[in-house]
Amino acid sequence: MNRRIALLAPLVSLALAFPAQAEKISLAAISKYLNSLTTAEAEFTQVNADGSIATGRIFIKRPGRVRFEYAPPDRNLVLASGGQVAIFDGKSNQPPEQYPLKRTPLNLILADKIDLTRAKMVVGHRENGNKTVVRAQDPQHPEYGSIEMVFTANPVELRQWIITDDAGSQTTMILGDMTKGRDYKPSTFSIEIATQRRK
């Protein structure tokens, strides 16, 4: 379980070098931004809890769908759809490991309606240079772990997140520039189709 969530949790803070100080972005503004993020894709760099690094491309279609496509020669693949997360091991022909999306902190940014002002959801909200850092967890299930998101302003943009799993292991994901508004075929996020293609 821990290894699986760590895979989802992609990058230790590779510092994004931005000058100047900026005002902290409000939780309402961040919620509005995340709710507007219907589809997006970006290059990513993932730093795992053991210090290993992977790269690839992420595809997001809210609510509830994401695809982490790792760069060759890595054949790992992580998909979320239909309320499930599936982790495909690139070195195995076995079916993917699956577990409920709601049990991962990533669910907090893939939810249909995001409201970071909900009681006990945000457990940290601070300014760090010209970045705003928000740490959130499931108010009903803090034991599922947390996600720490890093945003820049003008316009608001998600740059990085760090997921801490239920055992305290951290995985950091650093995002490149996002492309928004593209449409994706349902097969992009289909766990069943990906399973068939890997047999």
N, C-alpha and C positions, 0 to 999 in steps of 0.2 A: 504493500500500500504506500509506504513512504517513498519508495523509488519511483512509483508511478506518478504520485503527486509532484515529486521533484522534477520529473520530466516536463510536467505541465507548467511548472513554475518559473520559467526561464529568467539572472545576471548580476553579479556583484557590481556595485556602483562604479561603472566606468564613467568617470566624471564627464558630464557634458559641459564643455567650457563656454559659459555665457558671461558676458560682463554685466556690471551694474546690478543694483538692488531693485527688487520689484515688490509691489504690494501682494499680499497673500490673496489668492483667488478664492472666492467664497464657495462654500459647499453647494449652494444653490446654482451657481454658475457652472461648476464642475458637473453636477447632475444634469443640467440642461445640455451641456456638451456631450456627455456620454449617451444621453437619450437620443441625440441627433445623429449619433454614429451608427447608422443603419448598416452600411457596408464599408469595409476598409481593408486595405492590404498594405504590407510594408515588409522590407527586409528586417531580419532580426539577428541579434547575437544573443546567445543563451549561455549563461554561466551557471553551472550546476553546483550543488553543495560540495562536491569533491574537488572543485576547481577546474574541471574539464569544461571546454568551450565548444559550442556547436553554432552553426549559422544556418539560415534558411529564410523562408518567406512565410508570413502569417496572413491568413485570409479570415476576415470576420464578417459574419452576417447575423446581426442581432434581430430577434432574440435567440439565444441558445445555440448558435452555431459558430464553430471556429475550426480552422485547419492549420496545423503547424507542419509545413513541408520542409524537411531538412535537406540541405545541399549535399550533392554527391561528394564523396562515395557513401555518405551516411544514408541509409534507406529507412531510417525510423520515420514514423508518421504518427501524429496525434490528431484525432478528430473528436469533435463534440457535436452531437445532434440528437434530437429525440430524447433529450434529458439524460443522455449517457455520454461518457467519455471513453474513447477506445484508444489504447496505445499499442501500435504495431511495432514489434521488434524487427528491425531490418535484417538481423542475422538469423531469423527463425521463420519457418513457414507455418507456425502454429497460429491459431486464431488470436485476435488481439485480447489483451486484458481489458476488461470493462468494469466501470463502476459509475454510480450516479453523479451527474454534474453538480447537483446541489450539495454534494459533500466536499466540493473543492472551492476555495476562495475565488477562483476565476468566475464562478457563477455570479458573483456580485457585479461584474461589469457586462455579463451577457444576459442579465435579467431583462424581462420585457419592459419593466418600469423601474428606473433607478432613482432612489431618493436617499441621498447621503445624509439628509438632515434627520432621518429616522432615529429615534432614541437608541443609544448604545450601538449603533452601526459603525460610526466613526470613533476610533479610539486614539487618533492622532491627526493633527491638522496644523502644519507649520510652514513657515517660509524658510527657504534655504537658498540664499543668494537671489537669483532671479527665478527660482523654481518654487513651486508649491508642492508639498508632500502630504499625501492623505493616506492614513492607514485605516483600513476598514475590515470588519468581520461580520459574520452572520449573527445578528443580535440574539437569535434563538439557539444558535449552536456555535459559540466561540471556540469550542473544542475542534472544529473543522480547520482552524488555522486562520491566517489573515493575509491580506494583500496590501502592499504599500505601493501607491501609485505616484509617479512624478509627472508634474505638468508644467509647461511653460505658458506664458500669456501672450496676448495680442498677435494672433488669436490664440485661444486656449487649445492646447495640443497635448495629448498623452505621449510621453517620451519613454517611459520605463515603468516596469513594475517588479516588485520582489514578492514572491509568494513564500510564506512560512507555513509549512505543513503541520499536521497534528503532532509530529515528533520534534518539531523545532528546526528541521532542515530547511535551508533557504535556496531558492532558485531565482535568478534574476533574468529578466528579459529586457534588452535594450532595443528600442524600435528606431528604424530609419524613418525618413519622411513618408507620411501616409498618402496613399491614393484613395480617394473616397468616391462613392456614388456608382461604382461599377456593379453590374448584375452578375450573379453566379448561377450556374446550373445546379440543380439539387444534388447531382452526383458529386459535386465538389466536396460536400460534407457527409456523404452517405457512408456509413460504417459498413453496411451490407455490401455495397459495390466495391469498396476498397478491400474487403475480405475476399471477395470472389476473384479480384484481379491479382491477389497475392498468393493464390493457391498454386 
